[in-house]
């Protein structure tokens, strides 16, 4: 390992150890080892949500979203459970016009024709609701929703409601270090 990489690793480990307030709302940071194990291209964020612990998300596919630097359309979600920190899965949107966002109760992914809301409950990540806009060959739109693994017909108003929830959510800002890694909901 080169001297530069060793210095970077030592800095990363030191930053991980200093993140006491980032991983858990009180007490020790359970995510220190997870942060230390990230690759050179991996960035992370801690989401302050309505959960006992902060939620950690990582991504190596970042882009500058104009006023919202270091956004992503894909992330892995980690959470501290009874069995330690677990990778709960991946949340993915479609296209840089729709960066991942979060609210106090969910993580949102979107595209030009869909919105999905993911929740963390009892140490698992699941899609609480997804609403999708589809077009037939004549250009007529139809809407479907997926709730609890069941797909059903939906309406344009339900789709618009999900878009409004996504638009009101906070864009996730990823960081390569402790500075700027905590994401909190901005209150007006």
N, C-alpha and C positions, 0 to 999 in steps of 0.2 A: 504494500500500500504506500502511495506517495506521501511525502510530508504534508502536502496541501490537503489531501484527503483525510489524513489523520487529524489535522487541525480542524477541518470542517466537522468530522465525526465528534471530536471532543466538544466543539462548540454546540453541535446538535444535542448531544447528551446533556450538556450543561443547561441548555435551553429547556430541554424536556424536564429536567429535574426542577427547574425554576417555575414550572407551570402549575404550581399548587392550586391556584385559584381557577385555572382553566378547565380542568377535567371534572371537577366535582364542586358542587355548590358550597360544600364545607369539607374541611379535612384534606387528606392527601390526594394527590393526583393519580388516579388509577391508570391513566393513559400514557405515562412516561415511557414505558417499554415499547408501546406501539409507535409513539412518535420517534423514538430512537431507532426503530427498525425501518423507517421509511427510506425509500431510495432518494437519490439526488434530485430527481425530477418531481417527487411527490410533495405536494403542499397539503395543508390541513386547515381545518377550522373547528372550533368548538361552538356548538349552537346552544344558546340558553333557551330551553324550552320548558314546557310544563311536565318535567320528568324529574325524578330524584337526582339524577346525574346529568351533567351536560352531555350532549350527543356529539361525537367526534365524526367528522367526514373528511375523506382524503380524495385527492384527484391529481393525476399527472397530465390532464388535458385542460390547461387553463388558457384563458384569453382575456384581453383587456376589453371590457364592455363599455368603453367610453368613460363615463363618470363613475362606473362601477368596476374598478380594476380587479383583476384576478378572479373572474367569474368562471363557472364551469357548466357543462351540460351533462356531466356524468360524475358520479362519486360513489365511493364505498362508504357504508355507514357502520360505525362501531359504537358499541354501548357496553357499559360496565354492568355485568349481571352477577348473580350469586356465584357463578363459576368463573368469574374474571371477565376481562374485556373480550368481547366476541365481535367478529365481523358479521353483521346481520344481513348483508347483501348489498346490491347495487341499485341506485336510482339513476335513471337516464332520461333526458329530454331529447329533443331533436332540433338541432340548429342553434347557432349562437344568438339568434334573436330572442331566445327563450332560456335565459340562464336559470339554474336551479335556485329556488327560493325556499324560505321557511317562515312559519308562524309559530306561535307558542304551542300549537297542537299538531303540526304536520310539516312535512317536506314536500314541496311541489315540483313537478316536472311537467313541461308543456311542449307543444309543437304548434304549428299553424292550424291544426285540426284536432287537438286533444289537450286535456288537462288531467293530471293524476295527482292525488294527494295520498302520501304515505304516512303512516303513524307507527310509533313504537309503543308496544304494549306487552308487558310481561316478558321482556327480553327478546321480542321478535319484531321484525319489520314487516309490515303488510300494507298493501294498497287498500286504503279505506274506501276510496271512490275514484273512478275514472269516467270521464264523459268524452265521447268521440263524435266528431262530425264526419260524415261520409257523403260522397256524391255518386249518383248513378251516371250512366252514359249520357243522359239528357241534361245533366247538371243540376238535378234536384237533390237537395240535401236531406239526409236523415240523421237521426241522433240515437246513439246507444249509450248505455251506462253500464259499468261493471261495479257491483257492490258485493263485497264478501264472496268474490269468485263467481257470482251469478251475473250473466249479461242479460239486459232487458232493454226495451225501447225507452227512449228518453225524449226530451223536448229541447228546443232552442233556448228556452228560458233557463233550464237547468244547466245547459252548456254555458250560457252567459254568466250565470251565478258562479260557476266554478272558475271562469276566467276572471271575474271580479275578485274572488278569493286569492287567486294567483297574483293578480296585479297589486293587491294590498299587502302581499307577503314581502318580507325582506330578502333581497338578493344575498346569497351566501358569498362572503368575501374570504377567499383562501389566502393563506400566508405560508411562506417557507420558514418561518420562525415564530417565536413567541409573540413578537410585536405584531399586533393586528389579527391574532388568531381567534379572539373571542368575538362572536357575533351575537348581539342582543337586538331585540325588537326595538326600533326607534319609536318612541312615543311622541305624538304631536304636542 
